[in-house]
Amino acid sequence: MTPSAPLSPVDLLNQELRFQKGIGPRRASELQQAGIHTLDDLLHRFPMRFEDRSQLRRSTDLKPGESAALCGEVVSAGLHRTRRRGFSLFEMLVRDDAGLFRVVWMNQPFLQDVFTPGQRVSLYGKVEYRSPGGLRLSNPQYEVVSSDTESNDEADPEDGNHTGRIVPVYERIGSLATGHLRRLILDTLRRLPPELDDPLPDALRARHGLPGRREALWGAHFPALETSLDTLNRFRTPAQ
């Protein structure tokens, strides 16, 4: 059988989202209602802000009121019903190289099917002090980096979607939260060919110090670590 020719950049970007892996009919419909039909549309759904999660913290260095990125191994996890009707807590103990720390989500029972002991997870959220119990990470964003059945060199917690870098934060679209959109956009960016036609003339881009189309799309979603966070959140970087 003759292998199919690779898609041209135009054909790739014009692919409909409903045919993409991990989308499905329901999510495709939600994206379409937001005016997002193709991969090109998706890449032009830019973040509403950025957060610097490049510095992983040790659990012993946490302070109440701050937001922090941590990485560790799940020791235990379980759902707890409370006396308040219809209210539940999903609690998890995670171990990093400094010790154990608590992680709590409110009214998210589906997490029972997400976390199991032995997984390595990246987390980013607000640190709170509650009595009893002490410090905890409350309602963090999360990423399962690896499980105890995977080789340690298959995943790098500092190369995740949600921590270890300047992270884009997207407006939710239906059931697609910012973390899911982040993964979809990163996967799409990784599929881009080395060269993309640019609507701006080379001379104009050179005059204003603007990157090419491919570099601009990458930089507008996943900027380099040295990019100014203030400039990003004012949408004034060359890529933006």
N, C-alpha and C positions, 0 to 999 in steps of 0.2 A: 504494500500500500504506500502510495506517495504521501509523504508528510505534508500537512497543510502549510501554506505560506504564513509567516507571522503577520499579524494585523498591522496596518499602517497606523501612524499616530492618530490620524483623523478617525479611522474606523474604531480604534481602541476607545477614544474619548467619547465617541457617539454611541457606544454600547449602552443598552438600556439596563437600569439597575435591577429590574425585576428578574433578569437572567443571571445575576451575579450570585456567587456562593455566599451563603449567610444572610441573604436578604429575605427571600420568601414573599408570598403574595401580600401578607398583612403589612409588613414593613415597606414593601414597594408602594403600596397604596398610600401609606402615611407620608412617604417621601414625595410622591406625586402630588398630594394635596398641598405640600409646601413648595411646589414648583420645581422639584428635583427629579428629573427623569433619567438622566444619563450620568456617566462617570464624570464628564466635563462639568455638569451642573453641580455634582457633589464636590468637586475640587474648588468650585467657586462659592461654596458655603463656608465663609471664613469664620474663624473663632471670634467670640465676642470679647474674650480677654485671655491673658496668659498668666500662668503661675510658675514661679521658679521652684521646682522640686528637685533641683540638681544635687542638693546636699542631704544624704541619708543621715538621720540622727540616731544616736544610741538611746535606748529606752531610759537609762539612768540620767540623761541630760534634759528630759522633757520638763516643760514648765506650763502650768495652767494658762489657758487663753491663747496660746500660740497654735499655729498650724504646722504640722511636721510630717515628713516622709520617713517611714521606717520599713525595714525588711527583716523577715524572720521566718521561723518554722512553726506551723500550727501544732500546739500541744494538745489542746482540747477545744471542742466547739459544741454548742447545743442551744436549743430554744427553751426559753423560760416564760411561762405564763405569769401574768401579774394579777393582783387583786382587781385592777381596773379592767372592766369588761372590754373585750376586743383589743386589748393592748398587750403586746408581747415584746420580749427582749431576746435578741440573738447575741450570745456572749461567746467570746473566744479568748483563749490564752495563747499568746505567741511568744516564742523565745528568740531573742537576738543574741549577739555576742556579749551583751552586758547583763542579761537576765530576762525575767518574764515581764510581760505587760498585758493589760486587759484591753480588749477591743469590744465595743458594744454597738449594735444597730437596733433601732426601734422599729417595730412593725414591719419586719422584712423576713417572714418565716421561710421564704424560698431559699434563703442562704443555707438551710439545712442540706440542700442538694448541691451546694457550691463548694463548701469547705469540709475537709476531712483532715484528721491528724496526719502529720508527715509532709503535708504540702509546704512549699516555700512560697510566701506571699509578699507582695509589695503593697503598702498602705499609705494613704495620705489623708489626713483629716485634722480636726480640732482636738486639742488636748483639754480635758476637763478634770476637775477634782470633785469627786462625789464621796460623801460619807454615808455609810461605810464603803470601803472598797478602794479609796485613794484615787490616784491618777488613772485615766483611761483615754483611749482614742475613740471618739464618738462619731458614728455614722461616716466612716471614712470611705473614700473611693478605694478600690482594691483591684489587684491583678494577681491571679495565680501564676506564679513564675514557673514552678515545677512541682512534681509530686515525688513521693519517696520511691516510686517505681521508675523514675527517669534518671538518667545520668546527670550529674551536677554540671557537666560542661555543655548541656543542651540549652541552658537558659541562663542569662545574666541579668540579675535584678536591676542593674544599672542601665540595661538596654530595653526596659519595658516601655509600654505605652503611657503609663500613668505616673511613673516616678523616674528619678535619675536624670532629668532633663528639664528644660523649659517646656512646660506642658500647655497645649492649647485647650481652652474650655469652650465648648460649643453649646448653643441653645438647644434644648431638648426638642425633638420632633416626634410627637406621639409617644410610642413605647421605646423609641431610640434615645437613650440617655447619652450624655456627653462622652462616656467611656466607649460606648458602642460606635458612635460616630467617629471617634478618634481612631479606633481600629480600622474601620472601613476606609477612612481617608488615607491612613498610613499604608494600608495594603494597596490602594489605588496608586499612590505616589510611587511605590516600589515597582509597579508595573510599567511606569513611563519609560519610553525609549531614551537613549542618551541625548538625542537631538529632537527638539520640537520647533516647528515653525513659529516664528515670533511676529505678531502684527506690527511691532514697532521697528522702524529702520535701525540698523546697527549704529549709524552715526548719531541718531537721537538718543539711543540708550547710552552710548559712550559719553555724550555731552552732559547727561544728567546723572551718570553713575548708576545706571539701572542694570540689574542682572537680566539674563535671558529668561524666556518663559518658564522653562523647566526649573531653573534655580529659584525663580520668583515664587512658583507654586510651593516648592519645598520650604522656602524661607518664610512664607506667609502662614504656613501651618506648623512646621517643626523647625524653628530657627536654631541657628548655632548657639552653643552655650554662652559664648561671649557677647551675644546680642543684648543691648540695653533693654531691660524689662520695661522701664518707663517709656522708651521710644516705641516699643511694641504695643503697649497699651494705649498709646496715643495714635497708633496706626500710621507711623511716620517712617518706618524703615524702608530702604530702597525696594525690598521685595514686596512689601504691602503697597 
